């Protein structure tokens, strides 16, 4: 039996890790886990690869958790090469309504006029939106620039 061809979107900038499976740009299945990216990505993709044939890979390349960004990039880049499928990325603000993204300590990443900067914000005044998988995958917002988006130096 031929497996259904799908595109995969990974958002792993903070907990929970989100993985969406898209057919003809519509979300058909999703995975969510509060486990560490290193632990959960291989398990999720093991499940995906038994049921589906991957056509394209998409992910949020930052800003967010440095370790999770690194792990996701290496994992998906390796999978892209092994399966001979293209890899695309965009920033994480596309998946949380351009809300601030937790950085380190009391700092949050803010995107204004195309620039991303870390700032202290009052979370009682500024609402922090969680990441969410879109129901429709807009592939136009992604590019082939898949290098991790680090705003602060990696520690």
C-alpha positions in Angstrom: 0.0 0.0 0.0 1.4 3.4 -1.0 1.9 5.9 1.8 0.2 9.3 1.7 2.6 12.2 0.7 2.7 14.9 3.3 4.6 18.0 4.5 5.8 18.3 8.0 6.0 21.5 10.2 8.1 21.4 13.5 7.8 24.2 16.1 10.2 23.4 18.9 11.2 26.9 20.2 9.7 26.2 23.7 7.5 23.6 25.4 5.4 22.0 24.1 7.1 20.7 20.9 4.6 20.8 18.1 4.7 18.8 14.9 2.0 19.1 12.2 1.3 16.8 9.3 -0.1 18.6 6.3 -1.7 17.2 3.1 -2.4 19.7 0.3 -1.4 22.4 2.9 -4.2 21.4 5.3 -3.4 20.1 8.8 -4.4 16.4 9.0 -2.6 15.2 12.2 -0.6 16.8 15.0 1.7 15.7 17.7 2.4 17.7 20.9 4.8 16.9 23.7 6.3 18.6 26.8 9.3 16.2 26.6 12.7 17.4 25.6 13.2 17.9 21.9 16.1 15.4 21.9 13.8 12.7 23.3 10.6 13.3 21.4 11.6 14.2 17.8 13.0 10.8 16.9 9.9 9.1 18.4 7.5 11.4 16.5 9.3 11.0 13.2 9.5 7.2 13.7 5.7 7.3 13.9 5.4 9.6 10.9 7.7 7.6 8.7 5.7 4.4 9.3 2.5 6.0 8.0 3.5 8.8 5.6 5.9 9.7 2.8 7.5 13.1 3.5 7.6 15.6 0.6 8.9 18.7 2.4 10.1 19.7 5.8 9.3 23.0 7.5 10.4 24.4 10.8 10.6 27.5 13.0 14.3 28.4 13.1 14.1 30.7 16.1 14.3 32.7 18.3 13.7 30.6 21.3 15.5 27.8 23.2 19.0 27.6 21.8 19.4 23.9 22.5 16.1 23.0 20.9 16.8 25.1 17.9 20.1 23.4 17.4 18.7 19.9 17.9 15.8 20.5 15.5 18.0 22.0 12.8 20.5 19.1 12.9 17.7 16.5 13.1 15.7 18.0 10.2 18.8 18.8 8.1 20.0 15.2 8.4 16.5 13.9 7.6 16.3 16.2 4.6 19.6 14.8 3.2 18.7 11.2 4.0 15.2 11.3 2.5 16.2 13.7 -0.3 13.4 16.2 0.6 13.7 20.0 0.7 14.0 21.8 4.0 12.4 25.3 4.6 12.3 27.6 7.6 10.8 30.8 9.0 10.9 32.7 12.3 8.7 31.6 15.2 6.7 34.8 15.2 4.6 33.3 12.4 3.2 30.8 14.8 2.3 32.9 17.9 0.6 36.0 16.4 3.8 38.0 16.6 3.7 37.7 20.4 6.9 38.1 22.4 9.0 34.8 22.7 10.7 33.9 25.9 14.4 34.4 25.8 16.4 34.1 29.0 15.7 35.3 32.5 13.2 38.2 32.3 14.0 38.8 28.6 11.6 38.2 25.7 12.3 38.4 22.0 10.2 41.1 20.3 9.8 41.6 16.5 9.2 45.2 15.4 9.7 46.5 11.8 11.4 43.3 10.8 14.0 43.5 13.6 14.2 41.0 16.4 15.6 42.3 19.8 15.6 40.9 23.3 13.8 43.1 25.9 12.3 43.1 29.3 8.5 43.3 29.2 5.7 43.4 31.7 3.8 40.2 31.0 0.9 41.5 33.0 0.4 44.2 30.3 1.7 42.4 27.2 -0.1 39.1 26.5 2.2 36.2 25.7 0.6 33.9 23.1 1.5 30.2 22.9 2.8 28.7 19.6 0.2 27.0 17.5 0.2 24.9 14.4 -1.7 26.6 11.6 -4.7 24.8 10.1 -3.4 25.9 6.7 0.3 25.8 5.9 1.3 29.0 4.0 4.5 27.8 2.3 5.1 31.4 1.0 6.3 32.5 4.4 9.2 30.0 4.4 12.6 30.2 2.7 15.6 28.0 2.0 17.5 29.9 4.6 17.4 27.3 7.3 20.3 28.3 9.5 19.3 28.7 13.2 18.2 32.2 14.2 20.2 33.1 17.2 19.6 36.6 18.6 21.7 36.2 21.7 25.1 34.4 21.7 24.6 30.7 22.3 25.7 29.6 25.7 
